Amino acid sequence: MSKTIMGCAAVSLDGYIADDHDAVGPLFDCYSNGDVSWSFPDADDEFRTTQATADFMRAQYPDIAVVVMGRRLFDLTNGWNGRPAAGEHVFVVTHEPPKNWEHAGTAPFTFVNGVEAAISAARDYAGDRIVDVAAGQIGAQALRLGLIDQIVVNVVPVVLGSGRPFFATGPLAAPILLDNPSQVVRGDRVTHLVYDVAKR
């Protein structure tokens, strides 16, 4: 069975993955402010980071098979123009698949009605590889349902004040406990933290 990870999400110190207008501001600056050039296998994007961030990202994310995301992120990115930003396949949680998406029928995207169904399908697809669940509403629903094994946060020292929360859980009947971080890696203006979710 695959291990589910809550995304490669950069997050502000006060817990936001984007501002009120869905702009990320300085949250991704750490991927272009270093002197080490690198990219993921079979990817076109090139990053320039510190050695610490490069080592962390290449060790943490090389085995992603599939991403689970929501319709909001799909619409904001136009489904990354039909090419997954990570992994080989994307499952989009939505009650209404897009009707006239120009990449429909050719892009490795599947539209699924419901978080549980999407993660189940993603696990089946991934086998023993990683399922990356996007932070925000979809990740929060999966966390509440006990479907998340591990959380990765890339904390940037900026305060946005408001916006789209990483943990968009809303009120909880009881706190969701995480284990002590299994990794703490400091880059330039980013700290990478990996937590396992304590099983109830």
C-alpha positions as CSV (number, residue, x, y, z in Angstrom):
1,M,0.0,0.0,0.0
2,S,1.2,3.5,-0.8
3,K,2.1,6.2,1.7
4,T,0.0,9.3,1.4
5,I,1.8,12.6,1.6
6,M,0.1,16.0,1.9
7,G,1.8,17.7,-0.9
8,C,4.9,19.6,-1.7
9,A,3.2,22.7,-0.3
10,A,5.1,25.8,0.7
11,V,3.3,27.5,3.6
12,S,3.6,30.9,5.4
13,L,4.5,31.0,9.1
14,D,0.8,31.7,9.8
15,G,-0.4,28.7,7.9
16,Y,-1.4,29.9,4.4
17,I,-0.6,28.3,1.1
18,A,-1.8,31.4,-0.9
19,D,-3.3,34.8,-0.2
20,D,-7.0,35.8,-0.5
21,H,-6.5,36.2,-4.3
22,D,-4.8,32.8,-4.7
23,A,-1.4,34.5,-5.2
24,V,1.6,32.7,-3.6
25,G,3.7,35.8,-3.2
26,P,7.1,34.9,-1.8
27,L,6.2,31.3,-0.8
28,F,8.1,29.8,-3.8
29,D,11.1,32.2,-3.8
30,C,13.1,29.5,-2.1
31,Y,13.0,27.4,-5.3
32,S,14.9,30.1,-7.3
33,N,17.2,31.8,-4.8
34,G,20.0,29.3,-4.5
35,D,23.2,28.3,-6.4
36,V,22.4,24.6,-6.9
37,S,20.5,23.8,-10.2
38,W,18.4,20.7,-10.3
39,S,15.2,19.1,-11.6
40,F,13.1,16.1,-10.9
41,P,13.5,13.1,-13.3
42,D,11.6,13.5,-16.6
43,A,10.6,17.1,-15.7
44,D,11.2,20.2,-17.6
45,D,11.1,22.6,-14.6
46,E,14.5,23.6,-13.2
47,F,15.0,24.8,-9.7
48,R,17.9,26.8,-8.1
49,T,18.0,26.2,-4.4
50,T,20.5,25.6,-1.6
51,Q,22.1,22.2,-1.5
52,A,20.0,21.4,1.6
53,T,16.7,22.0,-0.2
54,A,17.9,20.2,-3.3
55,D,18.9,17.1,-1.3
56,F,15.6,17.2,0.7
57,M,13.3,17.6,-2.3
58,R,15.1,14.9,-4.4
59,A,15.0,12.5,-1.5
60,Q,11.4,13.2,-0.4
61,Y,9.6,13.3,-3.7
62,P,11.2,11.1,-6.3
63,D,8.6,8.3,-5.9
64,I,5.4,10.2,-6.4
65,A,3.1,8.2,-8.7
66,V,-0.1,10.3,-8.5
67,V,-1.5,13.6,-7.2
68,V,-4.9,14.1,-5.7
69,M,-6.2,17.7,-6.0
70,G,-9.4,19.7,-5.9
71,R,-11.3,21.4,-8.7
72,R,-10.2,24.9,-7.4
73,L,-6.5,24.1,-8.0
74,F,-7.3,22.4,-11.3
75,D,-9.1,25.6,-12.5
76,L,-6.3,27.9,-11.3
77,T,-3.6,26.0,-13.1
78,N,-5.8,24.7,-16.1
79,G,-4.7,21.3,-14.9
80,W,-1.1,22.2,-15.5
81,N,-2.1,22.2,-19.2
82,G,-2.6,18.5,-19.1
83,R,0.8,17.5,-17.7
84,P,1.0,16.5,-14.1
85,A,3.3,18.7,-12.0
86,A,4.4,15.6,-10.1
87,G,3.9,11.9,-10.8
88,E,2.2,10.3,-13.7
89,H,-1.5,10.7,-13.1
90,V,-3.8,13.2,-11.4
91,F,-7.1,12.5,-9.7
92,V,-9.3,15.6,-9.4
93,V,-12.0,15.7,-6.8
94,T,-15.1,17.4,-8.3
95,H,-18.8,17.1,-8.5
96,E,-18.7,18.4,-12.1
97,P,-15.9,17.5,-14.4
98,P,-14.9,20.2,-16.9
99,K,-16.9,20.0,-20.2
100,N,-14.6,21.7,-22.7
101,W,-11.1,21.2,-21.3
102,E,-8.8,21.2,-24.3
103,H,-6.7,18.4,-22.9
104,A,-9.6,16.0,-22.1
105,G,-9.1,12.6,-23.5
106,T,-5.4,12.9,-23.8
107,A,-4.1,14.1,-20.4
108,P,-3.6,11.5,-17.6
109,F,-6.3,13.1,-15.4
110,T,-9.3,11.4,-13.8
111,F,-12.2,13.3,-12.3
112,V,-13.7,11.7,-9.2
113,N,-16.7,12.6,-7.1
114,G,-15.4,12.5,-3.5
115,V,-12.2,12.6,-1.5
116,E,-12.4,9.0,-0.3
117,A,-13.1,7.6,-3.8
118,A,-10.2,9.7,-5.3
119,I,-7.7,8.5,-2.7
120,S,-8.8,4.9,-3.0
121,A,-8.3,5.1,-6.8
122,A,-5.0,6.9,-6.4
123,R,-3.8,4.2,-4.0
124,D,-4.7,1.5,-6.4
125,Y,-2.9,3.3,-9.2
126,A,0.2,4.1,-7.1
127,G,0.8,0.6,-5.7
128,D,3.8,0.9,-3.3
129,R,4.6,4.4,-4.5
130,I,3.6,7.8,-3.1
131,V,0.2,9.5,-3.4
132,D,0.6,13.3,-3.0
133,V,-2.5,14.9,-1.7
134,A,-2.7,18.7,-2.3
135,A,-2.9,20.9,0.8
136,G,-6.0,23.0,1.4
137,Q,-9.6,21.8,1.3
138,I,-8.9,18.3,-0.2
139,G,-5.9,17.6,2.0
140,A,-7.9,18.8,5.1
141,Q,-10.8,16.5,4.3
142,A,-8.5,13.6,3.8
143,L,-6.8,14.4,7.1
144,R,-10.1,14.5,9.0
145,L,-11.0,11.1,7.4
146,G,-7.7,9.6,8.7
147,L,-6.4,9.0,5.2
148,I,-3.1,10.9,5.5
149,D,0.0,9.1,6.7
150,Q,2.5,11.8,6.5
151,I,2.5,15.6,6.2
152,V,5.3,17.6,4.6
153,V,5.4,21.4,5.2
154,N,7.9,23.7,3.7
155,V,7.7,26.7,6.0
156,V,8.6,30.1,4.6
157,P,9.3,33.0,7.1
158,V,6.5,35.3,5.9
159,V,3.2,36.3,7.5
160,L,0.4,36.6,5.0
161,G,-2.3,37.6,7.5
162,S,-5.1,35.8,5.7
163,G,-5.6,33.5,2.7
164,R,-6.0,29.8,1.8
165,P,-5.0,27.8,4.8
166,F,-2.8,24.7,4.6
167,F,-5.0,22.9,7.1
168,A,-8.5,24.0,6.0
169,T,-10.1,21.7,8.5
170,G,-12.6,23.9,10.3
171,P,-13.7,22.9,13.8
172,L,-12.5,19.5,15.0
173,A,-14.1,17.2,17.5
174,A,-10.7,16.4,18.8
175,P,-7.2,17.6,17.9
176,I,-5.3,15.6,15.2
177,L,-2.0,14.6,16.7
178,L,1.2,14.4,14.7
179,D,4.4,12.7,15.8
180,N,7.6,14.6,16.4
181,P,9.1,15.6,13.0
182,S,11.1,12.8,11.5
183,Q,13.0,15.4,9.4
184,V,13.9,19.0,9.9
185,V,16.0,20.6,7.1
186,R,16.9,24.2,6.9
187,G,17.3,25.9,3.5
188,D,17.5,29.5,2.5
189,R,14.3,31.2,3.7
190,V,12.5,27.8,4.1
191,T,12.4,25.0,6.7
192,H,11.3,21.6,5.5
193,L,9.5,19.5,8.1
194,V,8.2,16.0,7.8
195,Y,5.6,14.6,10.3
196,D,3.9,11.3,10.5
197,V,0.3,11.4,11.6
198,A,-0.3,9.7,14.9
199,K,-2.8,6.9,14.3
200,R,-5.8,6.8,16.5
